[in-house]
Amino acid sequence: MSTSASAPSRRLSWRVVDIVVASILGVALGVVFWAWGFVYKAPSDLLGAVLPGVQGLANGLWLMAGVVGGVGIRKPGAASYTELLAAVVEALIGSQWGGLMTIVYGVVQGLGAEIIFALLLYRRFGLAVSILAGAASGLFGAAMDLIFYYPGSTALFVTLYLVSSIVSAAVLAGLLGWLVVQGLARTGALSKFPVGRRRV
């Protein structure tokens, strides 16, 4: 096999350090997700009372793991794995939405972010890509909410919920997730990864 043909394979292949760091990120963010569950209801209810549908603005934090994993690890499946592991940890600690449903959400939300990284062939991981991955994750998560928790909603509610969830995910998962990765890179925690060497 030629060097040029094997280089992309090496770039996209998982190493032991990739698995270890992605797992640490997933576990840590799973604890964050669990803690957010205790305070989520108050802002969500307040937003929904002001304008039904915009409670989606409180959803974005739960989508950060996929972005952090994708931008930090930069390997196929990293976004999906990190978001799923975070959901599993949240479920094991004790999610108020039930273990199985929490895990299903982790799969779907992680897939939203993963699709963006895959469409870009795992070559671009800048801020704009991070925000787009967060927004896609928000769209997938909001669609699940509308199916399971808000069936039969009006067109206005559906529109507001989708838009507010996407905006929240773009900011809290995309932008904040990107900043988290940059912060970790500055500490040297991601020195074995491209982001730790270039911080881009």
Summary of the structure (lengths in Angstrom):
residues: 200
radius of gyration: 17.0
end to end distance: 30.8
largest distance: 62.0
contacts: 734
relative contact order: 0.15
helix: 80%
strand: 0%
